[in-house]
Amino acid sequence: MFLPVIHVRNDYQTLTNIDRARKATADGVFLIDHDTPTSENLLKVYRAVRRNHPDYWIGLNFLRESALEAVELVGSDVDGLWTDHAGFDESKPNPSAEAQRVWTYLCTRRDTKQVKCLYFGGFAFKGRRDVHDLVGGARQIASYVDIITTSGDATGFAPPLEKLRRIREATLATMQPIANASGTSIANVNSLMIFCDCFLVASSICRDGDGYNLDERKTLALAAFIHNRS
């Protein structure tokens, strides 16, 4: 699954980039609120683009909110929820109570048809490098997310293949999907696809020097590569 990440500024800019993603045959998009002043503003933009794209896969990442708060904000027409930190403390041998609360609350909202979103929960994500046990932690977080979502050490840097291999090793029994959310490019995606099922991509497919607008040619090239090898 190839999901370009759109850094939201306003309705027009977001709609323009969703059009580019769709023309490039991306499977969907994630909208993220790096620059929106409030989470409500992200939701306002989302509602505007959903009216124009009722049938397209659209996910959200509320950077300013905790995972629990983010679950509260999503509605029934949001396809994916991505949190950089799923409430799991990788520095400890057991998951935090927060990760369990988030998952329980999400499942409760699903049961009552308030949400349908797939949960992309961050694990060993950039900014959280003190990992007690990568394999053991991945086995545990798999119980509290739909898709284990990891990254490299910083924006634009892919995770080491050994890190991805160990996370995949931990999930072989259940074949839990794994998403990479940093550093995917046409140069390395073939190697990353050995371990990852989903790619959340921004830096390598944006226009040169512009982190807010997709380059149609780059987006199409990466989409074609991923889809032809999936």
C-alpha positions as CSV (number, residue, x, y, z in Angstrom):
1,M,0.0,0.0,0.0
2,F,1.4,3.4,-1.1
3,L,0.1,6.4,0.9
4,P,1.6,9.8,0.1
5,V,1.7,12.1,3.2
6,I,0.3,15.6,2.6
7,H,1.4,18.3,4.9
8,V,-1.8,20.3,5.2
9,R,-1.9,24.1,4.7
10,N,-5.4,24.8,3.4
11,D,-8.3,23.3,1.4
12,Y,-7.0,24.2,-2.0
13,Q,-3.4,23.0,-1.4
14,T,-4.7,19.7,0.0
15,L,-7.2,19.1,-2.8
16,T,-4.5,19.8,-5.4
17,N,-2.2,17.3,-3.9
18,I,-4.9,14.6,-3.5
19,D,-5.7,15.0,-7.2
20,R,-2.0,14.5,-7.9
21,A,-1.9,11.4,-5.7
22,R,-4.9,9.9,-7.4
23,K,-3.6,10.6,-10.9
24,A,-0.4,8.8,-9.8
25,T,-2.4,5.8,-8.7
26,A,-1.5,6.1,-5.0
27,D,-3.7,3.8,-2.9
28,G,-4.7,6.7,-0.6
29,V,-3.2,9.6,1.4
30,F,-2.5,10.6,4.9
31,L,-3.2,14.2,5.9
32,I,-0.9,15.6,8.7
33,D,-1.2,18.9,10.6
34,H,2.4,20.2,10.8
35,D,1.3,23.7,10.1
36,T,-2.4,23.9,10.9
37,P,-3.0,25.9,14.1
38,T,-5.4,23.4,15.7
39,S,-6.6,19.9,15.2
40,E,-10.0,21.3,14.4
41,N,-8.5,23.1,11.4
42,L,-7.2,19.7,10.1
43,L,-10.7,18.3,10.5
44,K,-12.1,21.3,8.7
45,V,-9.8,20.7,5.7
46,Y,-10.5,17.0,5.9
47,R,-14.3,17.6,5.7
48,A,-13.8,19.8,2.6
49,V,-11.6,17.2,0.8
50,R,-13.9,14.3,1.8
51,R,-16.8,16.0,0.0
52,N,-14.7,16.1,-3.1
53,H,-13.3,12.6,-2.7
54,P,-16.0,10.5,-1.1
55,D,-14.6,7.2,-2.3
56,Y,-10.9,7.7,-1.7
57,W,-8.8,6.3,1.1
58,I,-7.9,9.2,3.4
59,G,-6.2,8.9,6.8
60,L,-5.3,11.5,9.4
61,N,-2.4,12.2,11.8
62,F,-3.1,14.7,14.6
63,L,0.4,15.7,15.6
64,R,-0.8,17.9,18.5
65,E,-2.9,15.2,20.2
66,S,-2.2,12.1,22.2
67,A,-3.2,8.8,20.7
68,L,-6.3,8.7,23.0
69,E,-7.3,12.2,22.0
70,A,-6.8,11.3,18.3
71,V,-9.1,8.3,18.6
72,E,-11.7,10.7,20.0
73,L,-11.4,13.1,17.1
74,V,-11.8,10.7,14.1
75,G,-15.2,10.2,12.6
76,S,-16.9,7.3,10.9
77,D,-15.7,8.2,7.4
78,V,-12.0,8.4,8.2
79,D,-10.1,5.4,6.7
80,G,-6.9,5.5,8.8
81,L,-5.5,7.0,12.0
82,W,-1.8,7.3,12.4
83,T,-0.1,8.2,15.6
84,D,3.7,8.6,15.9
85,H,3.4,7.4,19.5
86,A,0.8,4.7,20.3
87,G,1.1,5.0,24.0
88,F,3.7,2.2,24.2
89,D,6.9,2.8,26.2
90,E,9.6,1.0,24.2
91,S,12.1,1.6,27.0
92,K,10.2,-0.8,29.3
93,P,9.7,-4.5,29.2
94,N,5.9,-4.2,29.2
95,P,3.4,-2.0,27.3
96,S,2.1,1.1,29.1
97,A,-1.5,1.1,30.3
98,E,-2.0,4.0,27.8
99,A,-1.5,1.7,24.8
100,Q,-4.1,-0.7,26.2
101,R,-6.6,2.2,26.9
102,V,-6.2,3.6,23.4
103,W,-6.9,0.2,21.8
104,T,-9.8,-0.6,24.0
105,Y,-11.4,2.8,23.3
106,L,-10.8,2.4,19.6
107,C,-12.4,-1.0,19.6
108,T,-15.4,0.3,21.6
109,R,-15.9,3.0,19.0
110,R,-15.7,0.4,16.2
111,D,-18.2,-1.8,17.9
112,T,-20.7,1.1,18.0
113,K,-20.0,2.0,14.4
114,Q,-18.5,5.4,15.4
115,V,-15.2,4.7,13.6
116,K,-13.9,2.3,11.0
117,C,-10.3,3.5,10.7
118,L,-7.3,1.3,10.5
119,Y,-4.9,2.2,13.3
120,F,-1.3,2.9,12.3
121,G,0.4,2.9,15.7
122,G,3.9,4.2,16.0
123,F,6.6,1.9,17.4
124,A,10.3,2.5,17.7
125,F,9.5,5.8,15.9
126,K,11.9,8.7,15.4
127,G,12.5,10.5,18.6
128,R,12.0,7.3,20.7
129,R,15.3,5.5,20.4
130,D,15.7,3.9,23.8
131,V,14.2,0.5,22.9
132,H,14.4,-2.1,25.6
133,D,13.6,-5.1,23.4
134,L,12.8,-4.5,19.7
135,V,11.5,-8.1,19.0
136,G,9.6,-8.4,22.3
137,G,8.2,-4.9,22.1
138,A,7.0,-5.5,18.5
139,R,5.2,-8.7,19.7
140,Q,3.4,-6.8,22.4
141,I,2.5,-3.7,20.4
142,A,1.0,-5.9,17.8
143,S,-1.9,-6.5,20.2
144,Y,-2.7,-2.8,20.3
145,V,-2.5,-1.6,16.7
146,D,-3.7,-2.7,13.3
147,I,-0.5,-1.8,11.5
148,I,2.9,-1.5,13.3
149,T,4.3,1.8,12.0
150,T,8.0,2.6,12.4
151,S,10.6,4.9,10.9
152,G,14.2,5.8,10.7
153,D,16.0,8.1,13.2
154,A,14.8,11.3,11.5
155,T,12.6,12.7,8.7
156,G,13.9,11.5,5.3
157,F,15.9,8.7,6.8
158,A,14.9,5.1,6.2
159,P,15.0,2.6,9.1
160,P,17.9,0.1,9.0
161,L,16.9,-3.1,7.3
162,E,18.0,-5.1,10.4
163,K,15.5,-3.2,12.5
164,L,12.7,-4.0,10.0
165,R,13.9,-7.6,9.8
166,R,13.6,-8.0,13.6
167,I,10.2,-6.4,13.7
168,R,9.0,-8.8,10.9
169,E,10.5,-11.7,12.8
170,A,8.4,-10.8,15.8
171,T,5.2,-10.8,13.8
172,L,5.7,-13.9,11.6
173,A,3.1,-15.9,13.5
174,T,0.3,-13.3,12.9
175,M,1.8,-11.6,9.8
176,Q,1.0,-8.2,11.3
177,P,1.3,-5.5,8.7
178,I,4.3,-3.2,9.0
179,A,4.4,0.3,7.7
180,N,7.5,2.5,7.1
181,A,6.9,6.2,7.6
182,S,10.3,7.8,6.7
183,G,12.9,7.6,4.0
184,T,11.2,5.5,1.4
185,S,12.4,6.4,-2.1
186,I,12.7,4.8,-5.5
187,A,16.3,3.9,-4.6
188,N,15.6,1.8,-1.6
189,V,11.9,0.7,-1.8
190,N,12.8,-2.7,-3.3
191,S,14.8,-3.6,-0.2
192,L,12.2,-2.1,2.2
193,M,9.5,-4.2,0.5
194,I,11.0,-7.4,1.8
195,F,9.8,-6.4,5.3
196,C,7.2,-3.7,4.9
197,D,3.6,-3.8,3.6
198,C,2.8,-0.1,3.6
199,F,4.7,3.1,2.8
200,L,3.9,6.5,4.1
201,V,5.9,8.9,2.0
202,A,6.5,12.6,1.7
203,S,10.1,13.8,1.3
204,S,11.2,11.8,-1.7
205,I,8.0,12.5,-3.8
206,C,7.6,16.2,-3.1
207,R,8.8,18.9,-5.5
208,D,12.4,19.9,-5.0
209,G,12.8,22.3,-2.1
210,D,9.0,22.1,-1.3
211,G,7.8,19.8,1.4
212,Y,4.1,20.7,0.8
213,N,3.4,19.8,-2.8
214,L,3.7,16.4,-4.5
215,D,5.7,16.0,-7.7
216,E,3.5,14.1,-10.0
217,R,6.3,12.4,-11.9
218,K,8.1,11.2,-8.7
219,T,4.8,10.1,-7.1
220,L,3.8,8.1,-10.2
221,A,7.3,6.5,-10.5
222,L,7.2,5.3,-6.9
223,A,3.6,4.1,-7.1
224,A,4.4,2.1,-10.3
225,F,7.4,0.5,-8.6
226,I,5.5,-0.5,-5.5
227,H,2.5,-1.8,-7.3
228,N,4.5,-3.8,-9.9
229,R,6.4,-5.5,-7.1
230,S,3.7,-6.1,-4.6
